[in-house]
Amino acid sequence: MPAPTRNTFGEGLEAYGQIVMSNTKAISRFGGRLAVLYKFVDAALPQLTLAQRMEVEHCCRQGIEHVLSLSDDGHCPLSITKRCCSRPMFS
């Protein structure tokens, strides 16, 4: 059985650079998608009635709470909850 080879510093650095480039591209794509979604929301919400916007806000808050409950082992501090939930999301 041949002995395992070890990466040289240059090979490790090259691999690290490839990972950084891959992550940079992924973040850029994500940022582009997020910008498009923001523009869509900015264009779509004014077309809704006040009642429809309130329903969208309610559903959005429920969705956010659900996602946070899946990813959080603790509870959100009350001060943050009050600050985030006291103002309307969509006016």
Solvent accessible surface area in square Angstrom, and as a share of the most:
residue,aa,sasa,rsa
1,M,231,1.03
2,P,119,0.75
3,A,85,0.66
4,P,125,0.79
5,T,132,0.77
6,R,218,0.80
7,N,114,0.58
8,T,84,0.49
9,F,170,0.71
10,G,45,0.44
11,E,94,0.42
12,G,30,0.29
13,L,101,0.50
14,E,112,0.50
15,A,47,0.36
16,Y,139,0.53
17,G,32,0.31
18,Q,113,0.50
19,I,102,0.52
20,V,65,0.37
21,M,110,0.49
22,S,64,0.42
23,N,85,0.43
24,T,73,0.42
25,K,113,0.48
26,A,45,0.35
27,I,122,0.62
28,S,73,0.47
29,R,133,0.49
30,F,127,0.53
31,G,35,0.34
32,G,38,0.37
33,R,159,0.58
34,L,75,0.38
35,A,55,0.43
36,V,101,0.58
37,L,104,0.52
38,Y,135,0.51
39,K,145,0.62
40,F,129,0.54
41,V,58,0.33
42,D,95,0.49
43,A,67,0.52
44,A,30,0.23
45,L,25,0.12
46,P,86,0.54
47,Q,144,0.64
48,L,56,0.28
49,T,81,0.47
50,L,112,0.56
51,A,74,0.57
52,Q,89,0.40
53,R,46,0.17
54,M,117,0.52
55,E,101,0.45
56,V,58,0.33
57,E,26,0.12
58,H,98,0.44
59,C,69,0.41
60,C,45,0.27
61,R,48,0.17
62,Q,99,0.44
63,G,35,0.34
64,I,78,0.40
65,E,106,0.48
66,H,110,0.49
67,V,91,0.53
68,L,95,0.47
69,S,76,0.49
70,L,131,0.65
71,S,87,0.56
72,D,70,0.36
73,D,159,0.82
74,G,51,0.49
75,H,160,0.72
76,C,60,0.36
77,P,70,0.44
78,L,118,0.59
79,S,73,0.47
80,I,67,0.34
81,T,51,0.30
82,K,125,0.53
83,R,148,0.54
84,C,67,0.40
85,C,63,0.38
86,S,91,0.59
87,R,146,0.53
88,P,87,0.55
89,M,73,0.33
90,F,43,0.18
91,S,122,0.78
